[in-house]
Each structure stands twice: as structure tokens, then as C-alpha cells.
Amino acid sequence: MSQGPLMPKATAVWLVENTSLAFEQIADFCKLHPLEVKGIADGEVAAGIKGLDPITTGQLTRDEIEKAQKSPDYKLKVAVSKVKLPEVKRTTKGPRYTPLSRRQDRPNAILWLLRNHPELKDAQIIRLVGTTKSTIQQIRDRTHWNSGSLQPLDPVTLGLCTQIDLDFEVQRAAKDRPALVPAETGATLLPTEISTAPEPDENEEHHRASRDEKLNVDSVFAKLKGMRQAEDEEE
């Protein structure tokens, strides 16, 4: 996996303002979502962030940018730095670190996540915005000290997490969600010819049974009469 720039959003701001690179190229180089780059171009994301020139910081060369501007499918490559920096390992334990300037926006982001993605677990919200379980519960129960002033705000727009991180947690929550059990449908519907057929008349059924019984009695008497005639003839 290629390493991105040191300050991805600041670098993306500079590339949007000073180059004609495609959103996908900037997103790929800065390890951001294309929608984040589009939001930067529209002024909806990274408002107030000053652009960082990747050429002066030695992360890109001017020739590399010109090559990418001529070919929209070309992927920018980070320039090889002559100074080796120690690798910073990110710990997986504990909540995500949130800058002081963004911490006041966390309750609004939590409210947005609870309303728009109720399938997310508390641990996932903690990973996304760097909060605590008690804070999430207070906002959910509306017992937070500032509940009356909270407004649901997208954590991606606030810069608390990336769209990629949010999409990953949402997809993970969808996989962990148990499959829905189909509700009972009740009795099976009868065929149309049966359900629309008229109900049998009780009198008609009674007459039919009487007629069948009479036919059986007549046939018995006919047999007896024939047997008597045969005996008379023999005598």
C-alpha cells in the first residue's frame, strides 16, 4: 500500500485550487474519498484549512503533476524523500484522537450517526469520532447537558472521520445484523375456482340424498320381484 501525503486534506485543498487534476486522482493520492475532494471543491469540506503545497514539501514534483494533468487515468506517485522519518504506528486500542478544535462537534456527529445509522454499535461510533460510551448513551437518552442545542451533523463534513471509514463501519454493521425472519403468512389462499364457487344449498343436498336412497330401495324391490317370478315359473 503506497504512503500518502503527510497532511492529506491540506494537500488536497492545494491540488484542487492550483491544478486541473481529476477528483479521483487527488483522492487516490491523498487517500481520501472522491466525494470528500468534491466537497472541498464545493467549499463544503475542509473549510478554513489552508492548502499545503506538496511541491515545496518534497512530496510531489511539478513534472509528476503535469504528467497526471495530461492523462486523467494516471495515478500520482509520492516523491521519494531523502530524509527517512521513523514509522508512526497507529494503535488499534482506545478511541480515535480528535483535535481540540473539533471536539466540540463530536456530540452533533454522534447525534447524526444515531439517527442515520442506528445499526452502528457504540464501539463503532467510538472508533469513528473518538468519544465515550457514556456520552453516546446520554445523547441517545437525551440526558446530555447540551441536548437542547445539538444538531445532527455529518462527521465526514466535520472532518472527524473519512467517508471510507464511515462506509466501512456501516458495511460491517450490515454484515453483523441478523437476517430478518419472515413473518407468518397465515392460511394458504384457496384457488380461485374454489373460493369463488357458490356454497352448496342444504335443501338441494337433502333432496339429492333422498333421491339416491329411493333409487336404492326401488332397485331392491325390483330384484325381489324378479326372484319371485323366477320361482313361480319353476313351480
Buried (B, 14 or more C-beta within 10 A) or exposed (E): EEEBBBBBBBBBBBBBEEBEBBBEBBBBBBBBBBBBBBBBBEEBBBEEBEBBEBBEBEBBBEEBBEEBBEEEEBEBEBBEEEEEEEEEEEEEEEBBEBEEEBEEBBBBBBBBBBEEBEEBEBEBBBBBBBBEEEBBEBBBEEEBEEEEEBEBBBBBBBBBBBBBBBEBBBEBBEEEEEEEEEEEEEEEEEEEEEEEEEEEEEEEEEEEEEEEEEEEEEEEEEEEEEEEEEEEEEE
